[in-house]
C-alpha cells in the first residue's frame, strides 16, 4: 500500500508500507540561493519543513533531490 503527493512543482513524496517499517521518500528541487524570482530556496525549505512535520514518528525518512 502506498500514498503519494506533491507540493507545487518542487517537492514530490511517496509513503510505502514495507515489512520492516513505512518508508517516506521525498524528492525535492531547491533553487540556487541567488535566484531572483519565486520560489526561492527559503520558500522550498519552509515547505519541506512543513511536510516533514506531518511524517509519522515511526517512518524511515529518505530525502533526495537536486539540493543546490
TABELFEN-V903348 format. One record per residue. N is the residue number from 0. NEAR is the number of other ideal C-beta (glycine too) atoms within 12 Angstrom. Layout:
N&NEAR ; N&NEAR
//
This chain:
0&10 ; 1&14 ; 2&18 ; 3&16 ; 4&17 ; 5&17 ; 6&25 ; 7&19 ; 8&14 ; 9&29 ; 10&32 ; 11&23 ; 12&31 ; 13&23 ; 14&26 ; 15&19 ; 16&17 ; 17&17 ; 18&7 ; 19&10 ; 20&17 ; 21&22 ; 22&24 ; 23&31 ; 24&26 ; 25&34 ; 26&24 ; 27&32 ; 28&27 ; 29&26 ; 30&24 ; 31&15 ; 32&14 ; 33&9 ; 34&17 ; 35&10 ; 36&9 ; 37&14 ; 38&23 ; 39&19 ; 40&23 ; 41&15 ; 42&23 ; 43&30 ; 44&25 ; 45&20 ; 46&28 ; 47&31 ; 48&18 ; 49&17 ; 50&27 ; 51&22 ; 52&13 ; 53&19 ; 54&24 ; 55&16 ; 56&12 ; 57&14 ; 58&23 ; 59&19 ; 60&23 ; 61&21 ; 62&24 ; 63&18 ; 64&20 ; 65&15 ; 66&19 ; 67&16
//
